[in-house]
Each structure stands twice: as C-alpha cells, then as structure tokens.
Amino acid sequence: MTDFLRDCPGAEPRSSSTPDRLATASITFYLSIFDSTIVFLFAPIPIHNPIAFSNFRSPTMGDPSSTFFDVIIIGAGISGINTAYRVQTNFPSASYTILEARNRVGGTWDLFTYPGVRSDSDLYTFSFPWRPWTEQKMIASGEAIRNYIEESAAVTGIDQHIQCGHKLVSADWSSEQQAWRLGVDADGEKKVLWGRFVVLGTGYYDYSEALPSKVPGIERFEGQVIHPQFWPEELDYEGKKVVVIGSGATAVTLLPVLAEKAARVTMLQRSPGYIVSVPSVDQSAQWLGRFLPAWLTYSIVRLKYLVLPTLFFKFCRQFPNAARKMMRKGTVEQLPKNVPHDPNFEPKYNPWEQRLCITPDGDFFKSLHTGNSNVVTGIIDTVTETGIKMTSGQSLDADIIITATGLKIQLAGGAHISLDGESVEVTKKFLWHNLMLQDLPNMATIIGYTNAPWTLGADSAALHICRLLKHMETNKITSAVPCMEDPSSVQAVPLLNLSSTYIENSRGAMPKAGDKAPWKPRSTYFSDMWEARFGNLNNGLQFSRVSA
C-alpha cells in the first residue's frame, strides 16, 4: 500500500475516464456492504452538481480599494483547505479567498513545534477524504501533517487563493449590501474585503496567547518555564531534569521523546487520564495491500476507522465499568513493576468523559521501563527555586518545567464581529447545527469533533455549507440567518461533549448548543453527514431576497 497517489481517486490529476471508473468501483463496493443511504455517509468521493455563482456577484461596494469575493474562508489549516476544496469543486465559477494570519499554511500543525508533536487519531480519517494519506504510519508527526496540508493545497490549486500574513480583525454584516465587510491586518497594512459568505476555519484555540497556568510559586523558579504552544527552537534539554505538568495528549507525547535526551523526565499530574496504546502502522492495511488495489485497500481501512472508533465510544458510554476494566487490564500489562497503576493510571471519570490519550506502539509505557522517566500523581504545594514541592512532602528537582495544562479557547481568532455596526456577543448565541451563529447572516464556523478526528466534522460542515449555498443560489436568496422563534423553549447545553479542565473553564468563551434540534451539539459523523446531505434547511433558518 505504497502508491495511493497513483491509484486513489481524487489524489492527483489523471485522464478524464479514470476517475469515473474508480468512482463507480468504489461506490459499487460500498453498495455491497450497506444500502444506498449509508453509501452517502461513507463514500470518499464527493457527490456534487457544480453550478454557477452568478447571483452572488457584486461590485466592490463603492470602495475601489476593497475587493469582493463570493466566499471568504478564514484560516488555512485543515478546516480552511478542506472547505476551499468543497467550494471550488461545487462552484467552479465562484470567487473565493483564504485569509491566513500566519506566514505558512497548516494552522495548528504549523503552530505547534514541540518535540514529538503528532496526531492523536488515525490519518485514514484525519486526512482529507478527497486526497488519501499515503504514508505507512497512520499516527503521523506534526511536520508530516503540515506538509500534507501544504501539498494538498498545491495539487488542487487552492494555494493560489491563499493570502498569508492576513489576519482578520473585524467582520461587520451590511444589511444594505447583503455582504460582510472584513477589516484585515496584512502585515501592518489595513485592508478591506467584502464577502457574500464567510467561513471561520480558525478552530477554537487562541494562537497568540497560551492558557495561563495556575501553578503556585511558579514565578520563583530559577530554571526555564516553557509552554508547549510556544516551544523555543533553541531549548537544550539534554542531560537536564524536566518536569512536565499535565496529563493530556501533549504531556503523554512529550515524556517519551524528552526522555531520549534528558537526564530525567517526570510527568506530574493532579489526576490521571486514560492512555491507550495503538499501532503506528495498521497491519491489516499492509496485508490487504498485498491482494487488493491500493484505492480499494484504502477505502476498506478508512471504513474500518470510521466505524470501529464510533462503536468503541458508544461502548464506553453505555458500559463504563466494562470499559474501565478493559483499559485497566491493557495498562497494567504494559507498566513496569516499579510503577503502580493506582493512583497514577486510575482516572476519577469514566472512559470518554474526557478525550483518551493515545501512545503509538506504546512508546509512553516503554519509556517508563528505561528508568529515567516516571509519573507522579498529586497536588502541588509550591514551586521552589529549584523544583516542585508536593503537598505529600515529596520534592521534584527540575531544571525545566513544562506547563502542558491546556489551551486557551477563542473563536474567530479574536476578531470583532458586528451586525450593521452593532457588536455581537457570540458567546451568547446558539449554533445552528453546530455550524452557523444565531442571528448572524451568511457566516459559518467550523468546529470538529472532540471524540473523533477533527477532519470528519470539518468535512460534514463544509458539505453542509455547500448545500446551503447551492440552495441560496438556486432560489436567488441573498442571506440565510439562523433564528430561534422561542428562545425560552431551548435549554443551553455544553457545545463540546467532554469535561476536560480547560474546556470546563472556557464555557463562557464559546457559543452555546441547545437541547433541541436544530441547535443540538454534534452527535456522530454519520448523523451529521446525513443532516449535511439531506437535512431540512428551512428548520431554523430565515431566508431573504434583497436587491443589493
């Protein structure tokens, strides 16, 4: 399974007849397993009918220095690049641009550069469905993912639409013009862009500011204090004593990598999380690749990783005690005898109430066998000049302290959003299908899954957006606004269905979800794809036809 780029549909240009044959074969395969309805949920080949975007054309709103686009996408990461592909595929005549605040594409994968940074889900489903992942390793490094995103933009021509160094500062909807007026900082130069529809592909992390770490006495420490979000390239940790504060994916990733050079690495956690070993290479994919065409092998393996993790998540939620026992057994088998399971690997919560941490090929547990890495569970009393003192009386010497305690939540990259000049508090708004902000016309925000690969949620959102745009164009609609007829009938529920500390602490920084459709939070990839392709667009949306 080494040549997906040549054999998989959508991976690179080929003769006009080849994609049609491969598309037919792929759909035939799925039909042999599921009925025609489920096919729409799994098929990696987009089903679309390209249409013109003529009704959305507009002048530059009376400002000759401004530029108009049919669609403006904010962010050139996974969400932005995928949305751009869906837009240019479904609407070949539409004008669009991608505004990226950083100087390179990649989003999160360009921001995070700490040692060992990698995916925490398989690349068969984390990669774009229209450009298969070609590497053997399904748990990939951050650099490999960033390169993949950049290459995907290049081979599809999306890179020609990206404006790097362009940070969205403000977005104001003009009811008169039926368009968004965007204020942009282009490397210090102020620009104005107009767009009929805006897609926020910025995720929900603050790229410019880390989550403040509430560690008592941290200011007294005479060594280096590092936050993984802003890892210094020149940091030398060879032969040093390192303490990583945290128990999430970042801490689990850092420990085995730092232990290769550091004198000692300690992962210090207030409470433990679940850590699951997964293979970095899927052996079933290797075996199937010996007998089947690469594109068919990829389709089967992708289907496997769409279904099995979803079933496992449901299992954990429905049978938490059985899931606990299973995970405990798997953890105990990999621990060295000098590292006790309790309290270091006995979480207080049930599996999948917080995101599971993965360790490719068990590298985290293998590192504990080397003797220079360990896990300490307890409460910090104070940080001293030379280390950390625990309430238990234990002291941890340190040359470097790494605060891997979570990320700061922020929507739209911190841009100011307004409606006809009046400021809008997005945190008080509900999200229509986890996609469009209540009362805001023609604006979508991409928020992926917390319990599945981000890209799956990003793609269902992009397809939903394209279907909405097609409906608007066909019916000559100029604006679509999510409206709640009776706000008192909808009770607010958490938008993100996990209880991680940094998510709990940021509830007031995110829009709201409701307990009734169409305001409910994301459920599963399958139900979201169904809604994106076949759902009722009139439920909760108010459409207008205004001559601008």
C-alpha positions, 0 to 999 in steps of 0.5 A: 500500500505504497502508491495511493497517489497513483491509484486513489481517486481524487489524489492527483490529476489523471485522464478524464475516464479514470476517475469515473471508473474508480468512482463507480468501483468504489461506490459499487463496493460500498453498495455491497456492504450497506444500502444506498443511504449509508453509501452517502455517509461513507463514500470518499468521493464527493457527490456534487452538481457544480453550478454557477455563482452568478447571483452572488456577484457584486461590485466592490461596494463603492470602495475601489480599494476593497475587493469582493469575493463570493466566499471568504474562508478564514484560516488555512489549516485543515478546516480552511483547505478542506472547505476551499476544496468543497467550494471550488469543486461545487462552484467552479465559477465562484470567487473565493479567498483564504485569509491566513494570519500566519506566514505558512499554511497548516494552522495548528500543525504549523503552530505547534513545534514541540518535540514529538508533536503528532496526531492523536487519531488515525490519518485514514480519517484525519486526512482529507477524504478527497486526497488519501494519506499515503504514508505507512504510519497512520499516527503521523508527526506534526511536520508530516501533517503540515506538509500534507496540508501544504501539498494538498493545497498545491495539487488542487490549486487552492494555494493560489487563493491563499493570502498569508500574513492576513489576519482578520480583525473585524467582520461587520454584516451590511444589511444594505449590501447583503455582504460582510465587510472584513477589516484585515491586518496584512502585515501592518497594512489595513485592508478591506474585503467584502464577502457574500459568505464567510467561513471561520476555519480558525478552530477554537484555540487562541494562537497568540496567547497560551492558557495561563497556568495556575501553578503556585510559586511558579514565578520563583523558579530559577530554571526555564518555564516553557509552554508547549504552544510556544516551544523555543527552537533553541531549548537544550534539554539534554542531560537536564531534569524536566518536569512536565505538568499535565496529563493530556495528549501533549504531556503523554507525547512529550515524556517519551521523546524528552526522555531520549535526551534528558537526564530525567523526565517526570510527568506530574499530574493532579489526576490521571487520564486514560492512555491507550496504546495503538499501532503506528502502522495498521497491519491489516492495511499492509496485508490487504495491500498485498491482494487488493488495489491500493484505492480499494485497500484504502477505502476498506481501512478508512471504513474500518476507522470510521466505524470501529472508533464510533462503536468503541465510544458508544461502548464506553458510554453505555458500559463504563465499568466494562470499559474501565476494566478493559483499559485497566487490564491493557495498562497494567500489562504494559507498566513496569513493576516499579510503577503502580497503576493506582493512583497514577493510571486510575482516572476519577471519570469514566472512559470518554468523559474526557478525550483518551490519550493515545501512545503509538506502539506504546512508546509512553509505557516503554519509556517508563521501563528505561528508568529515567522517566516516571509519573507522579500523581498529586497536588502541588504545594509550591514551586521552589527555586529549584523544583516542585514541592508536593503537598505529600512532602515529596520534592521534584528537582527540575531544571525545566518545567513544562506547563502542558495544562491546556489551551486557551479557547477563542473563536474567530481568532479574536476578531470583532464581529458586528451586525450593521455596526452593532457588536455581537456577543457570540458567546451568547448565541446558539449554533445552528447545527453546530455550524452557523451563529444565531442571528448572524447572516451568511457566516459559518464556523467550523468546529470538529469533533472532540471524540473523533478526528477533527477532519470528519466534522470539518468535512460534514460542515463544509458539505453542509455549507455547500448545500446551503449555498447551492440552495441560496443560489438556486432560489436567488436568496441573498442571506440565510440567518439562523433564528430561534422563534422561542428562545425560552423553549431551548435549554443551553447545553455544553457545545463540546461533549467532554469535561476536560479542565480547560474546556470546563473553564472556557464555557463562557468563551464559546457559543452555546448548543441547545437541547433541541434540534436544530441547535443540538451539539454534534452527535456522530459523523454519520448523523451529521453527514446525513443532516449535511446531505439531506437535512431540512434547511428551512428548520431554523433558518430565515431566508431573504431576497434583497436587491443589493 
